[in-house]
Amino acid sequence: MNKKQFNNVVKFSLFFLLTVLLLYFSFKDARLDELLAGFRTANYAWVLLSVLLGIAAYFIRARRWQLLIEPLGYKPALGAVYNAVIIGYLANLLFPRFGEIARCGALAKSDKAPFEKLVGTVVAERAFDSLCLIAFVLSAFFLRVDTFGKFMRENVIEKLAGKDYLSGGLVVLIAVASAALLAAAAWVFRRRLRRNSVVRKIRKFVGGIVDGLKTFATMRRRWEFLLHSVLLWMCYWGMSWVMLFAIPATAHFGAVDGLVVMVLGSFGVVAPTNGGLGAFHAITSIGMYAIYAVPETDGLLYATLAHESQMLFIIILGIVAYVQVFLFSRKKIRHASQSKP
């Protein structure tokens, strides 16, 4: 095992340990008999509808990414982009935040698109998604200022405001000074660095990412990209809302409450755990109890139904996509090489 492989094993082990700890703390005080009873009495028609909205979101995300890729001069089929997206979700279950790299690698393999430029499009896509998430957080804050707004104010805003600004400013100052020193050193030794093969490869990779980031500015169907972004986040909202009807404790929740629960779940998904496992359950159940006084067991029931139903379909769809991209392509290459005279 080389150093890189060892580092990957250590990272995976740490993320997996964090996932296990969060799952433990989420379920350690739950009543197992009540939880099992909740699974038996849940309305799985709403669970299925939530899953179907999730699958629709995968296709919408694939089409939106396809629009970002087209300005690079490549036109991969929607099916190929969808397979890459699903493989990315599957990879996130195995290694947090690895999905973005995995989907770029899958599409680079299936359609021979430059990997580094695909990474740039994903960075642009994620930056736009971050803005959408912020917009939804603000919407939930003001639409439910008496409940969700109070929760955010007491658990996030006030705690952040109570931190030592001096220490935070010192960290920022050190970071800026370090960046300035590195930039100065790079300028002084620029001629020598330009001749270095490693530096040339890094410059090529960074240049590809920059080209990918520029795709939104050069995109022809910009309005279609924005429309698909709205549809994507509406699917996420719908997934969270309809799932609330699956259990009696939350069946009376309205659309705005579904928005609040979606925002809570988003905080869990972006946490550095395997596909949000553990973090999603902890943050969603704690938030639902703090904001709506939903019993802990019912909050965990909702979180488990929402997360594990999506995870099950990601595993199924991801395996199918992996077989199509990696195994079938190898067979085609082998068959083509054998058929040559």
Secondary structure, 3 states (H helix, E strand, C coil): CCHHHHHHHHHHHHHHHHHHHHHHHHHCCCCHHHHHHHHHHCCHHHHHHHHHHHHHHHHHHHHHHHHHHHHHCCCCCHHHHHHHHHHHHHHHHHCCCCHHHHHHHHHHHHHCCCHHHHHHHHHHHHHHHHHHHHHHHHHHHHHCCCCHHHHHHHHHHHHHHCCCHHHHHHHHHHHHHHHHHHHHHHHHCHHHHHCCHHHHHHHHHHHHHHHHHCHHHHCCCHHHHHHHHHHHHHHHHHHHHHHHCCCHHHCCCCHHHHHHHHHHHHHHHCCCCHHHCCHHHHHHHHHHHHHHCCCHHHHHHHHHHHHHHHHHHHHHHHHHHHHHHHHHHHHHHHHHHHHCC
